[in-house]
């Protein structure tokens, strides 16, 4: 499976293990698969046959960019899978991914649905946050911006799992990195920036420079999956330890601290599902989809923490007490 860091980063050790899995893609190396694709393209993707394919193609397939050659790859993938199973071999991966049954135009239906559900949960809780927390709250703008960055990432995650192309893959990776970096900024503003605004400004500039450098390297130098995972995992671990340290420090003064602690532990724990790399159940549900499905309810707990904390800060500010 091609490993992706989608908004919930995990530790370096986990991603190093995942990287070993990501390198193997036996199915598309098989001569039977390659010959099948060549023969199919030669037979069906030229002349009258191609025009017939295009005229019979449903509009949703056209809009999502499915081509005749893509269809050949899909059909030949299942031919190869059938041969592997007939010989008693383990199901292979193709182009870095497990074989999935295509539903309408969705390449990975379960992951696409899970990403969509995460986006909807994020949107619902953002609306709830904005209705529950006054604009004058010190964290209002920062939380709103974080939510918009997250929504953008889940949108591209949904698009990528719907249709894997050069553009959608890059947008999925880059937008996930943006969420991870903005998580650091959110944490910095909450733990340091309310008392020392200059600190969060400096950190914000550094994070923007880091994101620009990260995207530039992956775009113009080398799209290195190992480097991308290591970078995201490192920032993710910093975020994890920073939040947990803050929770421990405030465990006696903030009754809702456990919500934040539970969220960061759950997110990183759920990422361990990626280690359970297995052929999709019913050719639909794989470990990556299970991971994303597991993160859906976490949004509700996280925004519950953000609402409680924002109201606490607002009341503290009104009372003239030093912000904690």
Secondary structure, 3 states (H helix, E strand, C coil): CCCCCCCCCCCHHHHHHHHHHHHCCCHHHCHHHHHHHHHHHHHHCCHHHHHHHHHHCCHHHHHCCCCHHHHHHHHHHHHHHHHHHHCCCCCCCECCECCCCCECCECCHHHHHHHHHHHHHHHHHHHHHHHHCCCCCCCHHHHHHHHHHHHHHHHHHHHHHHCCCHHHHHHHHHHHHHHHHHHHHHHHHHHHHCCCHHHHHHHHHHHHHHHHHHHHHHHHHCCCHHHHHHHHHHHHHHHHHHHHHHHHHCCCCCCCHHHHHHHHHHHHHHHHHHHCCCCCECCCECHHHHHHHHHCCHHHHHHHHHHHHHHHHHHHHHCCCCCC
